[in-house]
Every structure is written in C-alpha cells, then in structure tokens.
Amino acid sequence: MRQLSYFALALKTSVLLSATLFVIPAAYGQGTLPVPANAEANRYGSGWECTRGFRREADSCVAVTAPDHGFLTNESYGKGWECDYGFAERGGQCLAVELPANAYLDPYSGDRWRCVRGYRPNGDGCDLIEVPDNAFLTDTSYSEGWECERGYQVVDGKCVALNVPEHAYLTTSGNEWLCDRGYEAKDQACVVVKVPKNASFADTSYGHKWKCDRGFVAKGFACSEIKLPENAHLDHSGNGWECNRPYRVSKEACRME
C-alpha cells in the first residue's frame, strides 16, 4: 500500500510539472510581445504594426496628421503621408509645383517638372534649344538636344558635310565613313590593300589587312613557308608549329626531356 502511495504521488507531481512547463512559455511569449493601442498583430510572423493613420515610434503608435494637399499612406514607418499629385514636400508642407514656361508636370513623380521638346532645363526655367543647319531635335533635352543629319558631323557646334572618299561608304550612324572591303584608310583616302603571295584579305581593325595561308607565317610584309622540325606539327592557327607529345621545344627543335 505504501509503495502505491509513493507511485501515485510521483505521478501527480510529474503531471503538475508538465502542465507548468507548458503554460510558462506561452505566458512568457505573450508578455514579451504586447500589442499597443492603435496597432494590430502581424498577420504573418510575429510582432505588430500600426493601423492606418498611425506610425511607429519606439513601442507605441502615434497619430499621423497629413498637411493640406497631402494624404495618409499605408506605411507605419517614416512620416506616414505623401503629397497629392502636383504638389511637392517643402518643410513638412505640400506646396504646389510651379511650372515655368514651356514645361509640364513629370507624369511619373507628379512632384517635379520637365521641359517640353525643343527646350532644356536651366535652373528654374526652360531654355530654347538652338538647332543648327543640317541638324534635327532629339527626344532628350540633355546634352546638345540635337544631332546632325546623315552625312554630316559636328564641328565647333555646327553640322559640317562629310567628305566621303572614293571606295568608302557612310556607316549606320551616318556621321562617319569606312572603306569598302579590300581597301584601308590612309590620309583621308581609301587605298587598295596589297595582299602578299600565300595570303588572303582579312577585314581587321588592327595590324595587317591580310592573313597568311595555313602553313605560312608573316615576316614583314610577306608570308614565308613554315619549315617543320622533326616530331612537330602545325598548331591550331596554321601559322605556327608545336611539338608532338611527348616532345618539348628546345632551341627551335623538338626533343625528349
């Protein structure tokens, strides 16, 4: 009987201890995350957020008052309000955006202005863009605001006609020229490329305008035949050689190490 009494007492103590351990964390968790007035618990995750019309300051929510021509936002951080379209924040107030002549409200922000086509911003106004002869307005008011027509180039703020030499053509931009295939630029002219024997024309922007055929190497303005040493072969370019495995280059020959 005494052993049963001890067993019953131990079981009761174990049950009470388990219940206590379950209640304490829950109570502790609720006590460390109090939701202040004018706030609501986050729908996702833990914590809380202020309701519309209030913003967070430390662990409380304070009322937000939007100035004239302003409106409340859904943000509980920051100032909690923004200015209406056509107004800009100045010193905590919303003041109407003043449009200078030849300007319009920026449709994206609504709190600044842009110059109409043909004008560029200059301080608090829009200056007329002076377009030179043989030029046209661009869609941007920055930089010059204009470009030369095809076949002209900018020289000292004017559009001067390009002098396209024989055997040349205008590029896509229309503001420069390039030589036809088989020619190269020299002293504002296009001269024919002299391709040496055992070579072919190569349209490159640097070096020779020709490339030696496979098995030949450029030496000055000529292509010399490659003399393969024993146990060697032409490399991937075809204009040089390398040793067969397992030979190694040594003094212009292929030798075993």
GIKAFEN-V624401 format. One line per field, one symbol per residue. ss: DSSP state (~ for helix, > for strand, _ for the rest). psi: psi as a letter, one per 40 degrees, with the letter a starting at -180 (. if undefined). burial: 1 if it has 24 or more other C-alpha atoms within 12 Angstrom, else 0. A space follows every 10 residues. Layout:
ss=???
psi=???
burial=???
This chain:
ss=_~~~~~~~~~ ~~~~~~~~~~ ~~~~~~~~~~ ~~______>> >______>>> ___>>>>__> >>>______> >>________ >>>___>>>> __>>>>____ __>>>_____ __>>>___>> >>__>>>>__ ____>>>___ _____>>>__ _>>>>__>>> >______>>> ______>>>_ __>>>>__>> >>______>> >________> >>___>>>>_ _>>>>_____ _>>>______ >>>____>>_ ___>>__
psi=dddddddddd dddddddddd dddddddddd degihiifii ihdhaiaiii iheiihhbfi hiihhhiifi iiieheiade iiiiheiihh feihihhhhi ifiihhedde eiiiiiheii hgbeahihhh hiifiiiiei eibdeiiiih eiihhfeihh hhghiifiii iddeeiiiii heiihhffih iihhhiifii hhgieiaifi hiiheiihhb fihihhhhii fiiiaddefa iiiiifiihh ffihih.
burial=0000000000 0000000000 0000000000 0000000010 0000000111 1111110000 1101000001 1100011011 1111011110 0000001000 0011100000 1111110111 1000010010 0000101000 1001111110 1111000000 0101000110 0000111110 0011100000 0010110010 0000000111 1110111100 0010010000 0110000011 1100000000 0000000
